Amino acid sequence: MQTIVSIPGIHCASCAALIKDVSGEFPSITSITVDIDTKKVVIDHDESFDMQKWTEEIESLNPTYKVRLSSH
């Protein structure tokens, strides 16, 4: 399964590394790609992925991180 989100607050490589690091704590995530330029995050995961919990974790990292589902 794949979920694509937009996080407008992403602005540098450290942001991407932080999001990837936190995502590593979710065993249901098989891979994650963060594109700093487009602010898109592609999450490959299994059906047990808890999107709400992941969103809460990511948004708690930085007040500018607002996770929004992307249409593509």
Backbone bond lengths (Angstrom), bond angles and torsions (degrees), N, CA, C in turn:
res aa  C-N    CA-C-N  psi(-1)  N-CA   C-N-CA  omega(-1)  CA-C   N-CA-C  phi
1 M - - - 1.454 - - 1.524 108.22 -
2 Q 1.318 114.56 153.06 1.455 119.02 -179.79 1.517 109.71 -137.89
3 T 1.334 115.06 136.67 1.453 121.86 175.44 1.518 107.17 -124.83
4 I 1.331 116.16 134.54 1.461 120.65 177.68 1.527 107.66 -116.78
5 V 1.327 115.04 128.07 1.457 120.35 179.24 1.524 109.18 -126.87
6 S 1.296 115.22 162.36 1.456 122.94 174.21 1.525 106.96 -114.92
7 I 1.341 115.67 135.12 1.466 120.58 176.47 1.532 106.40 -129.16
8 P 1.337 117.23 91.42 1.461 120.68 -174.60 1.532 115.12 -56.66
9 G 1.299 119.18 -23.71 1.463 121.40 -177.96 1.520 115.33 -75.00
10 I 1.332 117.82 -8.82 1.462 121.21 179.25 1.530 108.57 -68.23
11 H 1.351 116.64 128.75 1.459 117.43 179.78 1.533 114.94 -140.36
12 C 1.336 117.88 -5.00 1.468 118.42 -177.15 1.533 111.02 -154.88
13 A 1.330 115.09 173.31 1.462 121.05 -179.58 1.526 111.73 -62.46
14 S 1.313 117.42 -32.00 1.468 120.27 178.35 1.525 111.11 -66.01
15 C 1.329 116.61 -36.96 1.471 120.45 176.00 1.533 109.31 -60.39
16 A 1.328 115.29 -47.79 1.467 120.11 -178.65 1.517 110.62 -61.50
17 A 1.332 116.97 -43.50 1.464 121.02 -179.58 1.525 110.93 -63.55
18 L 1.317 117.20 -40.37 1.460 121.69 -179.77 1.531 110.91 -64.78
19 I 1.317 117.05 -43.79 1.462 121.16 178.91 1.526 110.34 -64.09
20 K 1.336 116.74 -42.92 1.467 120.56 177.98 1.523 111.16 -63.67
21 D 1.333 116.53 -40.16 1.465 120.99 -179.26 1.528 110.96 -63.00
22 V 1.314 116.74 -48.84 1.470 120.68 179.47 1.525 110.52 -64.03
23 S 1.319 117.21 -38.87 1.467 121.33 180.00 1.522 111.28 -64.17
24 G 1.332 117.07 -26.77 1.452 121.52 177.81 1.519 113.06 -64.22
25 E 1.332 116.52 -17.29 1.469 121.82 178.66 1.527 111.66 -81.11
26 F 1.326 117.09 -3.98 1.463 122.11 -179.99 1.522 108.25 -106.57
27 P 1.338 118.04 101.95 1.462 120.61 -177.27 1.522 114.22 -61.38
28 S 1.323 118.07 -20.32 1.464 120.64 179.77 1.533 112.25 -76.54
29 I 1.340 117.50 -12.35 1.465 120.66 177.90 1.526 108.30 -86.94
30 T 1.333 116.17 122.86 1.463 120.65 -179.26 1.523 111.77 -93.21
31 S 1.332 117.36 -30.01 1.463 120.80 172.97 1.521 109.02 -161.44
32 I 1.333 114.31 156.80 1.464 119.70 179.00 1.516 108.40 -143.72
33 T 1.333 115.31 136.88 1.455 121.75 178.56 1.527 107.87 -124.23
34 V 1.328 115.97 128.43 1.461 121.03 179.19 1.525 107.98 -115.32
35 D 1.328 116.53 121.13 1.464 121.93 177.78 1.528 107.95 -104.47
36 I 1.325 115.83 108.22 1.464 120.95 -176.24 1.526 111.25 -63.99
37 D 1.344 117.05 -38.72 1.464 120.88 -176.84 1.522 113.39 -66.07
38 T 1.332 116.55 -44.61 1.468 120.00 -177.60 1.527 112.79 -92.39
39 K 1.335 116.51 -9.71 1.482 122.50 -177.57 1.525 112.44 67.25
40 K 1.343 116.71 18.12 1.470 121.37 -178.41 1.525 110.94 -95.87
41 V 1.318 114.52 143.22 1.454 121.91 176.18 1.527 107.28 -124.63
42 V 1.327 115.69 123.82 1.459 121.57 178.84 1.530 107.06 -105.19
43 I 1.324 115.79 120.28 1.461 121.90 -177.54 1.522 108.56 -113.20
44 D 1.326 116.47 117.80 1.459 121.24 172.14 1.521 106.52 -96.59
45 H 1.331 116.03 128.90 1.460 119.81 -172.60 1.516 111.29 -153.64
46 D 1.337 114.68 166.82 1.462 118.51 174.17 1.530 109.18 -92.95
47 E 1.324 115.62 179.19 1.473 119.93 -173.62 1.522 114.58 -68.23
48 S 1.326 118.01 -12.83 1.470 119.71 179.94 1.531 112.70 -87.17
49 F 1.332 117.87 2.41 1.463 121.98 -179.30 1.521 110.85 -59.85
50 D 1.330 116.10 128.85 1.464 122.46 -179.62 1.532 108.38 -99.49
51 M 1.315 115.60 90.52 1.466 121.38 -176.64 1.517 111.87 -59.83
52 Q 1.329 117.46 -38.76 1.461 120.52 -178.70 1.525 110.46 -64.48
53 K 1.325 117.63 -45.05 1.469 121.22 179.88 1.523 110.29 -64.66
54 W 1.341 117.42 -43.63 1.456 120.96 179.19 1.530 110.19 -60.94
55 T 1.330 116.56 -45.02 1.467 121.49 179.09 1.521 110.84 -58.85
56 E 1.326 117.29 -44.98 1.468 121.15 179.16 1.522 110.81 -61.06
57 E 1.334 116.66 -43.11 1.468 120.93 179.96 1.529 110.78 -63.56
58 I 1.316 117.29 -46.27 1.462 121.11 -178.30 1.527 110.62 -65.62
59 E 1.316 117.47 -46.03 1.469 120.47 -178.37 1.528 112.54 -67.16
60 S 1.331 117.56 -22.46 1.475 119.96 178.35 1.531 111.56 -77.25
61 L 1.322 117.70 -13.32 1.464 121.35 -178.18 1.519 112.98 -73.33
62 N 1.335 116.44 -34.73 1.454 120.83 -173.58 1.525 108.05 -157.39
63 P 1.328 117.81 133.82 1.468 119.20 -178.36 1.528 114.18 -63.06
64 T 1.340 118.04 -17.53 1.467 119.67 179.50 1.531 112.23 -88.26
65 Y 1.342 118.12 -6.72 1.463 121.29 179.59 1.528 109.11 -84.10
66 K 1.308 116.19 108.68 1.468 121.82 175.45 1.520 106.70 -122.74
67 V 1.309 116.81 111.13 1.461 121.67 -177.36 1.521 110.04 -78.37
68 R 1.328 114.75 126.15 1.473 120.74 177.99 1.513 108.78 -128.69
69 L 1.322 116.99 132.90 1.468 120.17 175.80 1.513 108.90 -63.42
70 S 1.315 115.68 137.73 1.453 121.36 -179.57 1.518 109.88 -103.88
71 S 1.295 117.11 147.07 1.459 120.23 179.97 1.522 110.85 -75.76
72 H 1.347 119.03 -25.21 1.469 123.79 174.57 1.486 111.80 -165.50
